[in-house]
Amino acid sequence: MTSLVNAPHWQQGQVIDLTIDDLSSSGDGVGRWQERVVFVPNAVPGDKLQVRLTRVKPTHGFGQWLTILEPSPHRVRPACIVADKCGGCQWQPVSYARQLQAKEHQVQSALMRLGGFVSVPMAPILGAPQPLAYRNKATYPLARGAEGGVKAGYYRQGTHQIVNLNRCPIQHEALNPLLVDAKAVIQARAWSLYDEKKHQGRLRHLALRVGHHTGQTLLTLVTTGPLPGVDEQAEQWLSEHPDLVGVCLNVNGKKTNAVFGDETRCLAGQPYLEETFLGLRLRIQPATFFQVNTAQAEALVSVLLEQLNLQGNETVIDAYCGIGTLSLPLARHAARCLGIESQAEAVAQARQNAALNGLQNTEFFVGAVEDVLLEISRQQPVDVVVLDPPRKGCDRTVLDALLEISPARIVYMSCNPATLARDLKVLCDQAYALTMVQPADFFPQTAHVECVAFLEQTGMVGVKEPQP
């Protein structure tokens, strides 16, 4: 076999013919040339392409396709005219059926390769009935264009250059008129725009939200400081857009990539929109975390409730509870539901949402998940723990706390199959078995996938490869 290191014809700038076989978890098409893996953005499995290598390593490389020699049967026309430039969606050229297949494979592969599971008890993925116009939230960075106009959109792939948008096919349609109007107002009022390199200027981001079921919208300007005439403009926006229930100003003067700062002021209307979720009323503020695909979140939580089949006498802990998106549906079926969240503002919102729905069997705690888990378990037995951590997964201290309190069942919701597999390996190497995994497509047109895993206590190692 030819050594990869010494193999000829492998250099940056080289043009090769390449067949795309698969999709990576980062969204790129994957092909193989002279035993090397080549990653190509905006490529579709089945494409035969002419590709220029843009970066090469001994065993793999990255390329940009120049010509489609033969299109894949899975290739479709993107719904967005800037899909090949915008970094928001990687998979618009991929048929939706093929996207779902790739996401199922991504979850299964991570659990087998990283988690060591011999077989994965996985249900078919929950596909989105609406693969476009599903996002209930849009946060646009702002910049001045070459001719002085206002640009708002998403960053070009691999850069911080904004691809200007007036509409986005994956955003809820109610957000597009607000985007166009806001850009025109910012231009007319000559508000200064933030330059992240120089750390100068005022207006940083335009944040828009909509209630999928209620239709209520919320507009927030993120600035480094005051904007002249902004209170008057807020009232004008409220009068011109019937579904707009609030206009807010968030102040973020830090040198940071974080969108929101700590201070938010309501300029007109109310500082939240109302949404219904599985029949519950929720108040959602500008910086509140809430799943971007309401319909799919409802579908997945419905599966969670069905699988748990709570009998009404259980104590359930919702770790990383946020504003109570999972806690409140769980509380309707359990004796008690206790939420844990490190952010005090989110806990305050969770308490308000519980009161709004008359749920008196809930309690919410501010603190580190591992600490509060142990504290609660010392006072009462815990039957079920539901985890919905951020993308980085659970800290090892959280997993150790779970193993110490040893609930009969654990439910783990995740948007990152790699960290999910890592954490499930720890739990199932000790005293749990993986009984079911349900993937769901919360993010059509992208490589991201959500899933929920169900574990039961066994007192023995789960269904895994024997460890050496």
CORWO-V934413 format. One record per backbone hydrogen bond with DSSP energy under -0.5 kcal/mol. NH is the residue of the N-H (numbers start at 0). CO is the residue of the C=O. E is the energy in kcal/mol with one decimal. If there is no record, write none. Layout:
# CORWO-V934413
nh=NH co=CO e=E
nh=NH co=CO e=E
This chain:
# CORWO-V934413
nh=6 co=2 e=-1.0
nh=12 co=52 e=-3.4
nh=13 co=10 e=-1.9
nh=15 co=50 e=-3.0
nh=17 co=48 e=-2.9
nh=19 co=46 e=-2.7
nh=20 co=29 e=-3.1
nh=21 co=29 e=-1.7
nh=23 co=27 e=-3.2
nh=26 co=23 e=-1.4
nh=28 co=39 e=-2.9
nh=29 co=21 e=-2.6
nh=30 co=37 e=-2.5
nh=31 co=18 e=-0.6
nh=32 co=35 e=-2.6
nh=35 co=32 e=-1.7
nh=36 co=58 e=-1.5
nh=37 co=30 e=-3.1
nh=38 co=60 e=-2.4
nh=39 co=28 e=-2.8
nh=40 co=62 e=-0.7
nh=42 co=39 e=-0.9
nh=45 co=19 e=-3.1
nh=46 co=43 e=-2.7
nh=47 co=69 e=-2.5
nh=48 co=17 e=-3.3
nh=48 co=46 e=-0.5
nh=49 co=66 e=-2.7
nh=50 co=15 e=-3.3
nh=50 co=48 e=-0.6
nh=51 co=63 e=-2.7
nh=52 co=13 e=-3.0
nh=52 co=50 e=-0.5
nh=53 co=61 e=-2.8
nh=54 co=61 e=-1.7
nh=56 co=59 e=-2.8
nh=60 co=36 e=-2.4
nh=61 co=54 e=-3.1
nh=62 co=38 e=-2.7
nh=63 co=51 e=-2.4
nh=65 co=49 e=-3.9
nh=66 co=49 e=-1.3
nh=68 co=47 e=-1.9
nh=68 co=66 e=-0.9
nh=69 co=47 e=-2.0
nh=74 co=71 e=-1.5
nh=75 co=92 e=-2.7
nh=82 co=79 e=-1.3
nh=84 co=81 e=-1.6
nh=85 co=81 e=-3.1
nh=86 co=154 e=-2.1
nh=89 co=444 e=-0.6
nh=90 co=444 e=-2.6
nh=93 co=90 e=-1.7
nh=94 co=73 e=-2.6
nh=98 co=94 e=-1.9
nh=99 co=95 e=-2.2
nh=100 co=96 e=-1.8
nh=101 co=97 e=-2.2
nh=102 co=98 e=-2.1
nh=103 co=99 e=-2.3
nh=104 co=100 e=-2.1
nh=105 co=101 e=-2.2
nh=106 co=102 e=-2.0
nh=107 co=103 e=-2.5
nh=108 co=104 e=-3.1
nh=109 co=105 e=-2.0
nh=110 co=106 e=-2.2
nh=111 co=107 e=-1.9
nh=112 co=108 e=-3.3
nh=113 co=109 e=-2.3
nh=114 co=109 e=-1.3
nh=115 co=111 e=-0.6
nh=116 co=110 e=-2.0
nh=117 co=462 e=-0.7
nh=120 co=118 e=-0.6
nh=121 co=119 e=-2.2
nh=122 co=436 e=-2.6
nh=125 co=438 e=-2.0
nh=126 co=124 e=-1.0
nh=132 co=168 e=-2.3
nh=133 co=169 e=-0.9
nh=134 co=169 e=-3.0
nh=135 co=291 e=-2.1
nh=137 co=207 e=-2.6
nh=139 co=205 e=-3.1
nh=140 co=138 e=-0.5
nh=140 co=152 e=-1.0
nh=141 co=203 e=-1.9
nh=142 co=150 e=-1.9
nh=144 co=148 e=-3.9
nh=147 co=144 e=-1.8
nh=150 co=142 e=-3.4
nh=152 co=140 e=-1.2
nh=153 co=162 e=-0.9
nh=155 co=160 e=-3.4
nh=156 co=84 e=-1.8
nh=158 co=155 e=-2.4
nh=161 co=159 e=-0.5
nh=162 co=153 e=-3.2
nh=163 co=161 e=-0.7
nh=164 co=151 e=-2.9
nh=170 co=167 e=-1.2
nh=171 co=134 e=-2.6
nh=174 co=171 e=-2.1
nh=175 co=171 e=-0.5
nh=175 co=172 e=-0.7
nh=176 co=172 e=-0.6
nh=177 co=173 e=-0.6
nh=178 co=174 e=-2.0
nh=179 co=175 e=-2.1
nh=180 co=176 e=-2.5
nh=181 co=177 e=-2.7
nh=182 co=178 e=-2.1
nh=183 co=179 e=-1.9
nh=184 co=180 e=-2.4
nh=185 co=181 e=-2.7
nh=186 co=182 e=-2.0
nh=187 co=183 e=-2.5
nh=188 co=184 e=-2.8
nh=189 co=186 e=-0.7
nh=190 co=185 e=-1.4
nh=193 co=202 e=-2.6
nh=194 co=199 e=-3.6
nh=195 co=193 e=-0.6
nh=198 co=194 e=-2.1
nh=199 co=194 e=-1.2
nh=202 co=191 e=-2.8
nh=203 co=221 e=-3.3
nh=204 co=221 e=-1.4
nh=205 co=139 e=-2.5
nh=206 co=204 e=-0.5
nh=206 co=219 e=-3.0
nh=207 co=137 e=-3.3
nh=208 co=217 e=-2.0
nh=209 co=135 e=-2.2
nh=210 co=215 e=-2.6
nh=211 co=209 e=-0.7
nh=214 co=210 e=-2.7
nh=216 co=242 e=-2.6
nh=217 co=208 e=-2.1
nh=218 co=245 e=-2.1
nh=219 co=206 e=-2.7
nh=220 co=247 e=-2.3
nh=221 co=204 e=-2.6
nh=222 co=220 e=-0.6
nh=222 co=249 e=-2.8
nh=223 co=201 e=-1.4
nh=229 co=226 e=-1.6
nh=232 co=228 e=-2.0
nh=233 co=229 e=-2.2
nh=234 co=230 e=-1.7
nh=235 co=231 e=-1.8
nh=236 co=232 e=-2.8
nh=237 co=233 e=-2.1
nh=238 co=234 e=-1.9
nh=239 co=235 e=-1.7
nh=240 co=236 e=-1.7
nh=241 co=239 e=-0.6
nh=243 co=240 e=-1.6
nh=244 co=216 e=-2.6
nh=244 co=242 e=-0.6
nh=245 co=216 e=-0.8
nh=246 co=267 e=-2.4
nh=247 co=218 e=-2.6
nh=248 co=264 e=-3.0
nh=249 co=220 e=-2.9
nh=250 co=262 e=-2.6
nh=251 co=222 e=-3.5
nh=251 co=249 e=-0.6
nh=255 co=253 e=-1.4
nh=262 co=250 e=-0.9
nh=263 co=261 e=-0.5
nh=264 co=248 e=-2.9
nh=266 co=246 e=-2.8
nh=266 co=264 e=-0.6
nh=267 co=246 e=-1.6
nh=269 co=244 e=-2.3
nh=272 co=283 e=-2.3
nh=274 co=281 e=-2.6
nh=276 co=279 e=-2.5
nh=279 co=276 e=-1.8
nh=281 co=274 e=-3.1
nh=283 co=272 e=-2.9
nh=283 co=281 e=-0.5
nh=287 co=284 e=-1.0
nh=289 co=287 e=-0.5
nh=293 co=291 e=-0.7
nh=296 co=292 e=-2.3
nh=297 co=293 e=-2.4
nh=298 co=294 e=-1.8
nh=299 co=295 e=-2.4
nh=300 co=296 e=-2.5
nh=301 co=297 e=-1.9
nh=302 co=298 e=-1.5
nh=303 co=299 e=-2.2
nh=304 co=300 e=-2.6
nh=305 co=301 e=-2.2
nh=306 co=302 e=-2.8
nh=307 co=303 e=-2.3
nh=308 co=304 e=-2.3
nh=311 co=332 e=-0.8
nh=315 co=313 e=-0.6
nh=315 co=335 e=-2.5
nh=316 co=383 e=-2.6
nh=317 co=337 e=-2.8
nh=318 co=316 e=-0.8
nh=318 co=385 e=-2.8
nh=319 co=339 e=-1.1
nh=320 co=317 e=-0.5
nh=320 co=339 e=-2.5
nh=323 co=320 e=-2.1
nh=324 co=320 e=-0.6
nh=327 co=323 e=-2.2
nh=329 co=325 e=-2.1
nh=330 co=326 e=-2.5
nh=331 co=327 e=-1.1
nh=332 co=329 e=-1.8
nh=333 co=329 e=-0.9
nh=334 co=313 e=-1.6
nh=335 co=313 e=-1.9
nh=336 co=360 e=-2.3
nh=337 co=315 e=-2.8
nh=338 co=336 e=-0.5
nh=338 co=362 e=-2.8
nh=339 co=317 e=-2.4
nh=340 co=364 e=-2.1
nh=343 co=341 e=-0.7
nh=346 co=342 e=-1.9
nh=347 co=343 e=-2.3
nh=348 co=344 e=-1.8
nh=349 co=345 e=-2.4
nh=350 co=346 e=-2.4
nh=351 co=347 e=-1.9
nh=352 co=348 e=-2.6
nh=353 co=349 e=-2.3
nh=354 co=350 e=-2.2
nh=355 co=351 e=-2.5
nh=356 co=352 e=-1.2
nh=357 co=354 e=-1.3
nh=358 co=353 e=-2.5
nh=359 co=357 e=-0.9
nh=362 co=336 e=-1.6
nh=364 co=338 e=-2.9
nh=366 co=340 e=-1.5
nh=366 co=364 e=-0.5
nh=371 co=367 e=-2.4
nh=372 co=368 e=-2.6
nh=373 co=369 e=-1.6
nh=374 co=370 e=-2.1
nh=375 co=371 e=-2.8
nh=376 co=372 e=-2.2
nh=377 co=373 e=-1.3
nh=378 co=374 e=-0.6
nh=378 co=375 e=-1.3
nh=379 co=375 e=-1.7
nh=382 co=314 e=-1.8
nh=383 co=314 e=-1.7
nh=384 co=408 e=-1.8
nh=385 co=316 e=-3.3
nh=386 co=410 e=-3.5
nh=387 co=318 e=-0.9
nh=392 co=389 e=-2.5
nh=397 co=394 e=-1.1
nh=398 co=394 e=-1.5
nh=399 co=395 e=-2.5
nh=400 co=396 e=-1.8
nh=401 co=397 e=-2.3
nh=402 co=398 e=-2.3
nh=403 co=399 e=-1.7
nh=404 co=400 e=-2.5
nh=405 co=401 e=-2.4
nh=408 co=382 e=-1.7
nh=409 co=454 e=-1.9
nh=410 co=384 e=-2.6
nh=411 co=452 e=-2.7
nh=412 co=386 e=-3.4
nh=412 co=410 e=-0.5
nh=413 co=450 e=-2.9
nh=419 co=415 e=-2.3
nh=420 co=416 e=-2.4
nh=421 co=417 e=-2.0
nh=422 co=418 e=-2.2
nh=423 co=419 e=-2.7
nh=424 co=420 e=-1.9
nh=425 co=421 e=-1.2
nh=426 co=422 e=-1.9
nh=427 co=423 e=-3.0
nh=428 co=424 e=-1.4
nh=429 co=426 e=-0.8
nh=430 co=426 e=-1.6
nh=431 co=426 e=-1.1
nh=432 co=455 e=-2.4
nh=434 co=432 e=-0.7
nh=434 co=453 e=-2.7
nh=435 co=453 e=-1.1
nh=436 co=120 e=-2.1
nh=437 co=451 e=-2.9
nh=438 co=122 e=-0.6
nh=438 co=436 e=-0.6
nh=439 co=449 e=-3.2
nh=440 co=125 e=-2.5
nh=441 co=439 e=-1.2
nh=445 co=442 e=-1.5
nh=448 co=414 e=-0.5
nh=449 co=439 e=-2.1
nh=450 co=413 e=-2.5
nh=451 co=437 e=-1.8
nh=452 co=411 e=-2.6
nh=453 co=435 e=-2.9
nh=454 co=409 e=-2.9
nh=455 co=432 e=-2.1
nh=456 co=407 e=-2.6
nh=457 co=430 e=-2.8
nh=458 co=430 e=-1.5
nh=461 co=427 e=-3.7
nh=463 co=461 e=-1.5
nh=464 co=115 e=-2.7
